[in-house]
Amino acid sequence: MLENEQVASDSGSTDSVRCSDKVGDPGQNVAWYRVRTGKKINSGGRFELNGLSLKISNVQPNDAGTYECRGVSRRQYLTIYVNGEFSLCTFCS
């Protein structure tokens, strides 16, 4: 069974997303992946894994997208939208 969740974050903020308890058994870590690239996410830099949670520090616009947490028998997809300031600049200095 696949579950989907959507989260809105502000650019520059620190936010956490959490897999459903149904994805991982108590005490079991899940694996996190960036769906767009298919790459596994490891703790380090702005990303911190803690059990069922993924914490992103200093959220950037390119962090927007769909993330997957995988347990032994279930998966969950979480889509992160990043709110930021956008400007159109023709002649920026």
C-alpha positions in Angstrom: 0.0 0.0 0.0 1.3 3.4 -0.9 0.6 6.5 1.2 1.0 10.1 0.0 1.5 13.2 2.1 2.2 16.9 1.1 4.2 19.3 3.2 4.8 23.1 2.6 8.0 24.6 3.9 9.5 28.1 3.8 12.8 28.7 2.1 15.5 29.0 4.8 13.5 27.2 7.5 14.2 23.9 9.2 11.5 21.3 8.7 11.0 17.6 9.4 8.9 15.1 7.6 7.9 11.8 9.2 7.0 8.4 7.7 3.8 6.8 9.0 4.3 4.3 11.8 2.7 1.8 9.3 5.9 2.0 7.1 8.4 0.9 9.8 8.1 -1.3 12.8 8.9 0.4 16.2 12.7 0.8 16.4 13.2 0.0 12.7 14.9 2.7 10.6 13.5 3.3 7.2 15.5 4.3 4.1 14.9 7.7 2.5 15.2 8.4 -1.2 14.8 11.4 -3.5 12.4 10.2 -6.1 13.6 12.6 -8.9 17.2 11.3 -8.7 16.6 7.8 -7.2 19.4 8.5 -4.8 19.4 7.3 -1.2 19.6 10.2 1.3 22.1 9.8 4.1 22.6 11.9 7.2 25.0 14.8 6.8 25.1 18.4 5.8 21.6 19.8 5.8 19.9 16.4 6.1 19.5 14.4 9.3 17.8 11.0 9.6 16.3 9.9 12.9 14.2 6.8 12.9 11.1 7.5 10.8 12.0 11.3 10.4 13.9 13.3 7.8 15.0 16.7 8.9 16.1 19.3 6.4 17.9 22.4 7.7 18.0 25.7 5.7 15.4 24.4 3.2 16.2 25.5 -0.3 14.0 25.8 -3.4 15.8 22.8 -5.0 14.7 20.7 -2.0 11.2 20.8 -3.4 10.0 17.4 -4.7 8.9 14.0 -3.8 10.7 11.9 -1.2 10.2 8.2 -0.5 10.6 6.4 2.8 10.9 2.7 2.5 10.3 0.2 5.2 10.5 -3.6 4.9 7.1 -4.1 3.4 5.6 -0.6 2.8 6.5 2.7 1.2 5.3 6.2 1.7 5.8 9.2 -0.6 6.0 12.7 0.8 6.0 15.8 -1.5 7.7 18.9 -0.2 6.7 22.3 -1.6 9.1 25.2 -0.8 7.7 28.7 -0.4 10.2 31.4 -1.3 10.6 34.8 -2.6 10.7 35.0 -6.4 11.7 38.0 -8.4 12.0 38.7 -12.1 15.2 40.7 -12.8 16.1 41.9 -16.3 19.3 43.8 -15.4 20.4 42.7 -12.0 23.7 44.0 -10.6 
